[in-house]
Amino acid sequence: MSTKQSPSTLPLNQIIEGDCREILKSIPKRSVDLIFADPPYNMQLPQPLFRPDNTSVDAVNDEWDKFQSFKEYDTFTRDWLSQCRECLKDNGSIWVIGSYHCIFRIGAIMQDLGFWIMNDVVWIKNNPMPNMNGTRFCNAHETMIWATRSEANAGYTFNYRSLKVGNEDLQMRSDWYMPICSGAERLTKNGSKLHSTQKPEALLHRIIMACSKPGDVVLDPFFGSGTTGAVAAKLSRNWIGIEKERDYIGYASTRISSITPHEKVDESLLGLNATPEIKIPFITLIENGLLKSGERLRLNNSDIFATIQEDGSLLSDSFQGSIHRTGAHLLGTPSCNGWVHWYYKDEASNSYQLIDILRKRMRAMMADSLHNTDQ
Ligand SMILES: C[S@@+](CC[C@H](N)C(=O)[O-])C[C@H]1O[C@@H](n2cnc3c(N)ncnc32)[C@H](O)[C@@H]1O
């Protein structure tokens, strides 16, 4: 499946080894329907990165992610994006994914080159890697830019209706909740992750479903472990992969060669069924006025109380922490699900009620607002 030659015609369903900035020059102009690009992030991580307990973090510090400066990264980005734009059909689409390290630079360059941005979509990770040192917010999302080749994009593919049907008749929104790639889907080599940034198939499933048709050509200039090819093959699209690391190519080829195209769309891969109930952090109750800072919560049926702080922590005589940690501390247990141990005073009934009731109320309010915004 791998070839080193520059193809003169479309090298369908092949992985081409090399630097995409060169290889893309050999792809015929205006021949590709959809591009998915997951370029280097330019994370510029200090080497190595440690957790507070001194264990090292499994981060993206691969050689392919290293650039000397923003200038070098911008030049690289401009080069591959310009080549992609040459390959793309007039009504074709490109999706580029990135984190805060790179996506703003990429977006500006895309606009400078003439791409026409249709949406930015956030992939919200149900199971993100925590911020180990507690110095920033947990970085729980990546941003994807969907753009057409130019503003003159008549006839671009957007499968609005199937997206809506798959979303239980609600218009598909630009916030996508999906877990990061793990478990059996994650490719391994000698027991470790093969690729530091393997994307979940569910993400590619939704993109390819949204912006292409069966038989279309989907190109990925940063093929990595071959997620784009694997999903394109399942969905009966043609694919072209470009990757410069030979090791990944071998694994990606094996992965794709074992795929049988779906008979029909497997909606479960859309990640819809995997979406858990809307997550309501405790602070949401305070932000929305269901509880107030200064209000006291009661632990079970006891005479132990703690006071809600502005940041959503609970302060008891001897301890301050989350509803869970404070509960565990006061109960003397290793852990505690605070939602089912803390009670608030319900003024209407003059009785103590479980705070989980407020969480359910909040969830219902959010679900209502989702339905109300459907068009
Ligand atoms: C962020 S990863 C993509 C991961 C991929 N989406 C997946 O699901 O496995 C970027 C990939 O691009 C490759 N790469 C980096 N620079 C490249 C270049 N100039 N040409 C081709 N591939 C490159 C890296 O080796 C890496 O596998």
The ligand as a Tripos MOL2 file, in Angstrom:
@<TRIPOS>MOLECULE
LIG
   27    29     1     0     0
SMALL
NO_CHARGES

@<TRIPOS>ATOM
      1 C1         -0.9770   14.9800   14.5720 C.3       1 LIG1
      2 S1         -0.3670   13.5810   13.7700 S.3       1 LIG1
      3 C2         -1.7360   12.9230   12.8660 C.3       1 LIG1
      4 C3         -2.3900   11.7580   13.5500 C.3       1 LIG1
      5 C4         -3.4830   11.1050   12.7300 C.3       1 LIG1
      6 N1         -4.5890   11.9920   12.5040 N.3       1 LIG1
      7 C5         -3.9880    9.8340   13.4030 C.2       1 LIG1
      8 O1         -5.1980    9.7210   13.7050 O.co2     1 LIG1
      9 O2         -3.1810    8.9500   13.6410 O.co2     1 LIG1
     10 C6          0.6300   14.2920   12.5370 C.3       1 LIG1
     11 C7          1.3030   13.3000   11.6370 C.3       1 LIG1
     12 O3          1.9000   14.0000   10.5630 O.3       1 LIG1
     13 C8          3.1660   13.4430   10.2490 C.3       1 LIG1
     14 N2          3.9250   14.5260    9.6240 N.ar      1 LIG1
     15 C9          4.5170   15.5870   10.2240 C.ar      1 LIG1
     16 N3          5.0510   16.4100    9.3160 N.ar      1 LIG1
     17 C10         4.7820   15.8720    8.1030 C.ar      1 LIG1
     18 C11         5.0510   16.2460    6.7760 C.ar      1 LIG1
     19 N4          5.7310   17.3690    6.5090 N.pl3     1 LIG1
     20 N5          4.6020   15.4760    5.7730 N.ar      1 LIG1
     21 C12         3.9080   14.3370    6.0360 C.ar      1 LIG1
     22 N6          3.6470   13.9060    7.2770 N.ar      1 LIG1
     23 C13         4.0660   14.6620    8.2990 C.ar      1 LIG1
     24 C14         3.7080   12.9630   11.5730 C.3       1 LIG1
     25 O4          4.6440   11.9240   11.3860 O.3       1 LIG1
     26 C15         2.4300   12.5120   12.2970 C.3       1 LIG1
     27 O5          2.2030   11.1430   12.0890 O.3       1 LIG1
@<TRIPOS>BOND
     1     1     2 1
     2     2     3 1
     3     2    10 1
     4     3     4 1
     5     4     5 1
     6     5     6 1
     7     5     7 1
     8     7     8 2
     9     7     9 1
    10    10    11 1
    11    11    12 1
    12    11    26 1
    13    12    13 1
    14    13    14 1
    15    13    24 1
    16    14    15 ar
    17    14    23 ar
    18    15    16 ar
    19    16    17 ar
    20    17    18 ar
    21    17    23 ar
    22    18    19 1
    23    18    20 ar
    24    20    21 ar
    25    21    22 ar
    26    22    23 ar
    27    24    25 1
    28    24    26 1
    29    26    27 1
@<TRIPOS>SUBSTRUCTURE
     1 LIG1         1 GROUP 0 **** ****
